[in-house]
Amino acid sequence: GFAKLGANPYWLGDSISIVDIAFWPWFERFVAMTHYRGITIPDDCTRLNVWIAAMRERPAVKQASNPPEFFINSYGRYADDRAMAGE
């Protein structure tokens, strides 16, 4: 659990690493899954939620991030059930 792994917010410890940088874009886009499919990250996923909060506070992430609407609009055609069925 969280206590066993320590209180470090990043995947490999207290400093950001290539692992964090590689995973972040997928979680930045997660807002589209929430919007179109109602999928959320459960509150009891404590380590993951701590990591997400830590990443959102990084100056580089703030500078390079897109607003939620960007992903919602970008993924709209994929989320449409008719588009997925090839209609």
KEKE-3310 file (N, C-alpha, C; in steps of 0.2 Angstrom, whole numbers, plus 5000, padded with zeros to 4 digits):
npx = (5004:5001:5008:5018:5025:5030:5030:5032:5028:5030:5032:5044:5050:5055:5058:5054:5054:5058:5048:5037:5035:5032:5020:5011:5004:4994:4986:4983:4974:4963:4952:4943:4938:4931:4922:4915:4912:4910:4919:4930:4944:4945:4943:4949:4961:4973:4988:4989:4981:4988:4999:4994:4990:5002:5009:5001:5004:5017:5028:5031:5022:5010:5013:5013:5001:4985:4968:4954:4943:4950:4953:4941:4934:4943:4942:4929:4924:4928:4922:4909:4896:4891:4902:4911:4906:4907:4898)
npy = (4994:5012:5017:5008:5009:5022:5040:5046:5056:5052:5040:5033:5037:5052:5061:5067:5056:5048:5039:5045:5056:5049:5042:5053:5060:5051:5051:5065:5065:5058:5065:5065:5052:5052:5061:5056:5043:5041:5036:5036:5039:5030:5036:5029:5025:5029:5032:5034:5045:5054:5055:5061:5073:5079:5079:5088:5100:5103:5114:5113:5104:5112:5122:5116:5109:5105:5112:5104:5104:5103:5090:5084:5088:5084:5070:5067:5062:5049:5044:5044:5032:5028:5031:5022:5011:5011:5017)
npz = (5000:5001:5012:5014:5002:5004:5006:4995:4980:4967:4953:4955:4967:4976:4967:4950:4936:4920:4919:4925:4916:4905:4907:4911:4899:4896:4907:4907:4897:4902:4906:4895:4895:4906:4904:4892:4895:4908:4916:4930:4941:4955:4972:4982:4976:4981:4980:4966:4964:4972:4965:4953:4957:4961:4949:4942:4948:4944:4936:4923:4918:4920:4911:4898:4897:4891:4890:4898:4889:4876:4875:4876:4865:4855:4856:4854:4841:4842:4853:4850:4848:4835:4827:4831:4827:4814:4806)
capx = (5000:5004:5013:5023:5029:5033:5025:5035:5023:5032:5032:5051:5052:5053:5060:5051:5058:5055:5042:5031:5034:5029:5013:5007:5000:4988:4981:4980:4968:4958:4946:4939:4935:4926:4916:4911:4910:4909:4925:4934:4949:4942:4946:4953:4967:4977:4994:4988:4978:4993:5004:4991:4990:5009:5010:4997:5008:5024:5028:5032:5015:5006:5014:5012:4995:4979:4962:4950:4939:4954:4953:4934:4933:4947:4940:4922:4922:4930:4917:4902:4895:4890:4908:4915:4903:4908:4892)
capy = (5000:5018:5018:5003:5012:5028:5046:5050:5056:5050:5032:5030:5040:5059:5065:5065:5052:5047:5035:5050:5059:5045:5041:5059:5062:5047:5054:5071:5064:5054:5069:5063:5045:5053:5065:5052:5036:5041:5032:5040:5036:5029:5040:5024:5024:5035:5033:5037:5052:5059:5056:5065:5080:5081:5081:5094:5105:5104:5120:5111:5102:5118:5126:5112:5106:5108:5112:5098:5105:5101:5083:5082:5090:5080:5063:5067:5057:5042:5042:5043:5025:5027:5031:5016:5005:5012:5020)
capz = (5000:5001:5018:5012:4997:5006:5005:4989:4975:4960:4952:4957:4973:4978:4961:4944:4932:4914:4920:4926:4910:4900:4909:4911:4894:4896:4912:4906:4892:4905:4906:4890:4897:4911:4900:4887:4897:4915:4920:4935:4945:4962:4978:4986:4973:4984:4977:4959:4965:4975:4959:4948:4960:4961:4942:4940:4951:4941:4932:4915:4916:4919:4905:4892:4897:4887:4894:4897:4883:4871:4874:4875:4858:4851:4856:4852:4836:4844:4858:4847:4846:4828:4823:4833:4824:4807:4802)
cpx = (5004:5010:5019:5028:5032:5028:5028:5029:5024:5033:5039:5053:5050:5055:5056:5056:5055:5049:5036:5030:5031:5022:5009:5002:4993:4983:4979:4974:4962:4951:4941:4935:4930:4920:4912:4908:4909:4914:4929:4939:4946:4946:4951:4960:4972:4984:4993:4985:4983:4998:5001:4991:4997:5011:5007:5001:5015:5023:5027:5025:5010:5007:5012:5005:4990:4973:4958:4946:4943:4953:4946:4932:4937:4945:4933:4920:4923:4925:4910:4901:4894:4897:4912:4912:4904:4903:4894)
cpy = (5006:5019:5014:5006:5019:5034:5049:5050:5053:5042:5029:5033:5048:5063:5062:5061:5052:5043:5040:5054:5055:5043:5047:5060:5057:5049:5061:5070:5061:5058:5067:5056:5047:5057:5060:5045:5036:5037:5037:5036:5036:5033:5035:5022:5029:5037:5036:5044:5057:5060:5061:5072:5083:5083:5087:5100:5107:5110:5118:5108:5107:5121:5122:5109:5109:5108:5106:5098:5102:5094:5080:5083:5085:5072:5062:5062:5050:5039:5041:5035:5023:5027:5025:5010:5005:5014:5027)
cpz = (5000:5006:5016:5007:4999:5004:4998:4983:4968:4959:4955:4963:4973:4972:4955:4940:4925:4914:4921:4920:4905:4901:4909:4906:4894:4901:4911:4901:4896:4906:4901:4891:4902:4908:4896:4890:4905:4919:4924:4938:4952:4967:4981:4982:4975:4981:4970:4960:4968:4969:4954:4951:4960:4954:4940:4943:4948:4936:4924:4913:4915:4913:4898:4892:4893:4892:4893:4891:4876:4870:4873:4868:4854:4851:4855:4847:4837:4849:4856:4845:4839:4824:4825:4829:4816:4803:4799)
residu = (GLY:PHE:ALA:LYS:LEU:GLY:ALA:ASN:PRO:TYR:TRP:LEU:GLY:ASP:SER:ILE:SER:ILE:VAL:ASP:ILE:ALA:PHE:TRP:PRO:TRP:PHE:GLU:ARG:PHE:VAL:ALA:MET:THR:HIS:TYR:ARG:GLY:ILE:THR:ILE:PRO:ASP:ASP:CYS:THR:ARG:LEU:ASN:VAL:TRP:ILE:ALA:ALA:MET:ARG:GLU:ARG:PRO:ALA:VAL:LYS:GLN:ALA:SER:ASN:PRO:PRO:GLU:PHE:PHE:ILE:ASN:SER:TYR:GLY:ARG:TYR:ALA:ASP:ASP:ARG:ALA:MET:ALA:GLY:GLU)
# end
